[in-house]
Amino acid sequence: MGELSHGEILAKLIDQELDLERGRKTSFEQRGAWVVASSGTLVTLLFALVATITKADGFALPAVSRWSLTGALAFFVSAAVAAVSLNWPQKSSAASLDANSLKAYVSTPWATPGQNTAIEVVAVRADILEKLQRVNNRRAYLLVGALTAETVAIVAVAAGVLAVFF
């Protein structure tokens, strides 16, 4: 088997990048599902905690605890909403390579039969890669936001509980 042409090498590279980006998409979706599940569990525990603490006769939840637990609830809901958004259907189909730099190669002549078709295929794949990278970058920001909100909520719950005990 002879050497691969410029176009064949580029097509293989783009295919590898598309596979990597699709894996990245799956990873974001799985982590988003984890945030939804953990936020739901923690909100349930938060309500159980409040119900248990406030059940005692004559007990009044300190204002600091009320505000902390209310804030925690808001952040848990924010985390869940951001995480659910990760799985919202997006219009796209693809990695660490910059799609714009790949497009520059499309204008380079290729010394193989059917080069016009090959150039068009690579251009389409580069467009898909660019769109998927953009969507996945948005997913990354949503995941960071969801994890940050969940972390803040956990700290708020801890502050509210500490205010009850001290």
C-alpha positions in Angstrom: 0.0 0.0 0.0 1.4 3.4 -1.0 1.6 6.6 0.9 -1.6 8.3 1.9 -2.4 11.5 0.0 -2.7 14.8 1.7 -6.5 14.6 1.6 -6.6 11.0 3.0 -4.4 12.1 5.9 -6.6 15.1 6.6 -9.8 13.1 6.3 -8.5 10.6 8.8 -7.4 13.4 11.2 -10.8 15.0 11.0 -12.5 11.7 11.6 -10.4 11.1 14.7 -11.2 14.6 16.0 -14.9 14.0 15.4 -14.7 10.8 17.4 -12.9 12.6 20.2 -15.5 15.4 20.3 -18.4 12.9 20.3 -16.8 11.3 23.3 -16.5 14.7 25.0 -20.2 15.2 24.3 -21.1 11.9 25.9 -18.9 12.7 28.9 -20.7 16.0 29.5 -24.1 14.4 29.2 -23.2 11.7 31.8 -21.7 14.2 34.2 -24.8 16.4 33.8 -27.0 13.4 34.7 -24.9 12.9 37.8 -25.4 16.5 38.9 -29.2 16.2 38.4 -29.3 13.0 40.4 -27.0 14.3 43.2 -28.8 17.7 43.4 -32.2 15.9 43.6 -30.9 13.6 46.4 -29.4 16.5 48.3 -32.6 18.6 48.0 -34.5 15.6 49.4 -32.1 15.3 52.3 -32.4 19.1 52.9 -36.2 18.9 53.2 -35.8 15.9 55.5 -33.3 17.8 57.6 -35.6 20.8 57.9 -38.6 18.7 58.7 -36.7 16.8 61.4 -35.2 20.0 63.0 -38.4 22.0 63.0 -40.6 19.2 64.3 -39.5 19.8 67.9 -42.0 21.8 70.0 -41.0 25.4 70.6 -38.1 25.2 68.1 -37.6 28.2 65.8 -35.2 27.9 63.0 -32.7 30.7 63.2 -32.9 33.4 60.5 -29.4 32.6 59.4 -30.3 29.0 58.9 -33.5 29.9 57.0 -31.6 32.1 54.6 -28.8 29.6 54.2 -31.2 26.7 53.5 -33.3 28.8 51.1 -30.1 29.8 49.3 -29.0 26.2 49.1 -32.3 25.2 47.6 -32.0 27.9 45.0 -28.4 26.8 44.1 -29.5 23.1 44.0 -32.3 24.0 41.6 -29.8 26.1 39.5 -27.4 23.2 39.4 -30.1 20.8 38.2 -31.4 23.3 35.6 -27.8 23.8 34.2 -27.2 20.1 34.2 -30.5 19.3 32.4 -29.5 21.9 29.8 -26.4 19.8 29.0 -28.7 17.2 27.6 -30.9 19.6 25.7 -30.9 18.6 22.0 -28.4 20.7 20.0 -28.2 21.2 16.3 -24.8 19.7 15.5 -23.1 16.4 15.0 -17.8 16.5 16.6 -12.0 17.8 19.2 -9.1 19.4 20.2 -8.0 20.5 16.7 -9.2 23.9 15.5 -11.7 23.5 12.7 -10.7 26.8 11.1 -7.1 25.6 10.6 -8.5 22.4 8.9 -10.5 24.5 6.5 -7.3 26.2 5.3 -6.2 22.8 3.9 -9.3 22.6 1.8 -7.9 25.2 -0.6 -4.7 23.2 -1.1 -4.7 21.2 -4.3 -4.6 17.4 -3.8 -2.9 15.2 -6.3 -5.5 12.4 -6.3 -8.4 11.5 -8.6 -11.8 12.7 -7.4 -10.1 15.6 -5.5 -13.1 17.9 -5.8 -15.3 15.4 -4.0 -12.7 14.8 -1.4 -12.3 18.5 -0.8 -16.1 18.9 -0.4 -16.2 16.0 2.0 -13.4 17.4 4.1 -15.0 20.8 4.1 -18.3 19.4 5.4 -16.6 17.3 8.1 -14.6 20.4 9.1 -17.9 22.3 9.4 -19.4 19.6 11.5 -16.3 19.6 13.7 -16.5 23.3 14.2 -20.2 23.2 15.2 -19.7 20.3 17.6 -16.8 22.0 19.2 -18.9 25.2 19.8 -21.8 23.2 21.3 -19.4 21.2 23.5 -17.7 24.3 24.7 -21.2 25.6 25.8 -21.8 22.3 27.5 -18.5 22.6 29.4 -19.6 26.1 30.7 -23.0 24.7 31.7 -21.3 21.8 33.6 -18.9 24.1 35.4 -21.9 26.3 36.3 -23.8 23.3 37.5 -21.0 22.0 39.6 -20.3 25.4 41.0 -23.9 25.9 42.0 -24.0 22.5 43.6 -20.9 23.3 45.6 -22.3 26.6 46.8 -25.5 24.9 47.8 -23.6 22.3 49.8 -21.7 25.1 51.6 -25.0 26.9 52.3 -26.6 23.8 53.8 -23.5 23.3 56.0 -23.7 27.0 57.1 -27.5 26.6 57.9 -26.9 23.4 59.9 -24.0 24.9 61.8 -26.2 28.0 62.7 -28.7 25.6 64.3 -26.1 23.8 66.4 -24.1 26.9 67.5 
